[in-house]
């Protein structure tokens, strides 16, 4: 149990494998107010976000097949985003 001096790691759920993981080990895909969908490398951009494992091709494949990023963001995700996610690994 953390005491008052320790910070707890923020956890997020991967849309590919549905496991809770530390935020640093995930990539965030964001839809902003203007409806633009992009990869947020800082993890701090404003907008609705979906997280996916950085180093798992299986997670990207599952997210693409089940359209999980689209469902989370409530917007279509361009093919370029998936291609960029595959390069992040």
C-alpha positions as a Markdown table, in Angstrom:
| # | Residue | x | y | z |
|---|---|---|---|---|
| 1 | Unk | 0.0 | 0.0 | 0.0 |
| 2 | Unk | 1.6 | 3.3 | -1.1 |
| 3 | Unk | 2.3 | 5.8 | 1.7 |
| 4 | Unk | 1.9 | 9.6 | 1.3 |
| 5 | Unk | 5.2 | 10.0 | -0.5 |
| 6 | Unk | 4.8 | 7.5 | -3.3 |
| 7 | Unk | 2.9 | 8.2 | -6.5 |
| 8 | Unk | 0.8 | 5.5 | -8.0 |
| 9 | Unk | 1.2 | 4.7 | -11.6 |
| 10 | Unk | -1.8 | 5.7 | -13.8 |
| 11 | Unk | -3.3 | 2.6 | -15.4 |
| 12 | Unk | -5.2 | 2.5 | -18.7 |
| 13 | Unk | -7.0 | -0.4 | -20.5 |
| 14 | Unk | -5.6 | -1.5 | -23.9 |
| 15 | Unk | -8.4 | -1.6 | -26.5 |
| 16 | Unk | -6.7 | -4.6 | -28.1 |
| 17 | Unk | -6.2 | -7.1 | -25.2 |
| 18 | Unk | -8.4 | -5.3 | -22.6 |
| 19 | Unk | -5.6 | -5.6 | -20.0 |
| 20 | Unk | -4.9 | -2.8 | -17.5 |
| 21 | Unk | -1.4 | -1.5 | -18.0 |
| 22 | Unk | 0.8 | 1.5 | -16.9 |
| 23 | Unk | 0.0 | 4.5 | -19.1 |
| 24 | Unk | 3.7 | 4.7 | -20.2 |
| 25 | Unk | 3.6 | 1.3 | -21.9 |
| 26 | Unk | 0.7 | 2.2 | -24.1 |
| 27 | Unk | 0.2 | 4.5 | -27.2 |
| 28 | Unk | -2.7 | 6.9 | -27.1 |
| 29 | Unk | -4.9 | 7.6 | -30.2 |
| 30 | Unk | -7.0 | 10.8 | -29.9 |
| 31 | Unk | -10.0 | 12.4 | -31.5 |
| 32 | Unk | -10.0 | 16.1 | -30.8 |
| 33 | Unk | -12.9 | 18.6 | -30.9 |
| 34 | Unk | -12.4 | 19.2 | -34.7 |
| 35 | Unk | -12.9 | 15.4 | -35.3 |
| 36 | Unk | -9.2 | 14.9 | -36.2 |
| 37 | Unk | -7.8 | 11.4 | -35.3 |
| 38 | Unk | -4.1 | 11.2 | -34.5 |
| 39 | Unk | -1.5 | 9.5 | -32.4 |
| 40 | Unk | -0.8 | 11.4 | -29.3 |
| 41 | Unk | 2.9 | 10.8 | -28.4 |
| 42 | Unk | 2.8 | 13.1 | -25.4 |
| 43 | Unk | -0.3 | 11.5 | -23.9 |
| 44 | Unk | -1.6 | 14.9 | -22.9 |
| 45 | Unk | -3.5 | 16.1 | -26.0 |
| 46 | Unk | -7.1 | 17.3 | -25.4 |
| 47 | Unk | -9.8 | 15.0 | -26.7 |
| 48 | Unk | -11.2 | 11.5 | -26.4 |
| 49 | Unk | -8.5 | 8.9 | -26.2 |
| 50 | Unk | -8.0 | 5.2 | -26.8 |
| 51 | Unk | -5.0 | 3.3 | -25.6 |
| 52 | Unk | -3.2 | 0.4 | -27.2 |
| 53 | Unk | -0.1 | -1.7 | -26.3 |
| 54 | Unk | 3.1 | -0.3 | -27.8 |
| 55 | Unk | 4.8 | -3.6 | -28.5 |
| 56 | Unk | 2.1 | -6.0 | -29.5 |
| 57 | Unk | 1.1 | -6.6 | -33.1 |
| 58 | Unk | -1.6 | -8.9 | -31.8 |
| 59 | Unk | -3.3 | -6.0 | -29.9 |
| 60 | Unk | -3.2 | -3.8 | -33.1 |
| 61 | Unk | -4.6 | -6.7 | -35.1 |
| 62 | Unk | -7.4 | -7.3 | -32.6 |
| 63 | Unk | -8.2 | -3.6 | -32.3 |
| 64 | Unk | -8.4 | -3.3 | -36.1 |
| 65 | Unk | -10.5 | -6.4 | -36.6 |
| 66 | Unk | -13.0 | -5.5 | -33.9 |
| 67 | Unk | -13.0 | -1.8 | -34.8 |
| 68 | Unk | -12.3 | -1.1 | -31.2 |
| 69 | Unk | -10.5 | 2.2 | -31.7 |
| 70 | Unk | -13.4 | 3.5 | -33.8 |
| 71 | Unk | -15.9 | 2.4 | -31.2 |
| 72 | Unk | -13.9 | 4.1 | -28.4 |
| 73 | Unk | -13.4 | 7.3 | -30.3 |
| 74 | Unk | -16.8 | 7.3 | -31.9 |
| 75 | Unk | -15.2 | 8.2 | -35.2 |
| 76 | Unk | -13.6 | 6.5 | -38.2 |
| 77 | Unk | -9.9 | 5.8 | -37.9 |
| 78 | Unk | -7.8 | 6.4 | -41.1 |
| 79 | Unk | -5.7 | 3.5 | -42.4 |
| 80 | Unk | -2.6 | 5.7 | -41.9 |
| 81 | Unk | -3.1 | 5.6 | -38.1 |
| 82 | Unk | -3.0 | 1.7 | -38.1 |
| 83 | Unk | 0.2 | 1.8 | -40.2 |
| 84 | Unk | 1.8 | 4.3 | -37.9 |
| 85 | Unk | 0.8 | 2.2 | -34.9 |
| 86 | Unk | 2.6 | -0.8 | -36.5 |
| 87 | Unk | 5.7 | 1.3 | -36.8 |
| 88 | Unk | 5.7 | 2.3 | -33.1 |
| 89 | Unk | 6.4 | -1.2 | -32.0 |
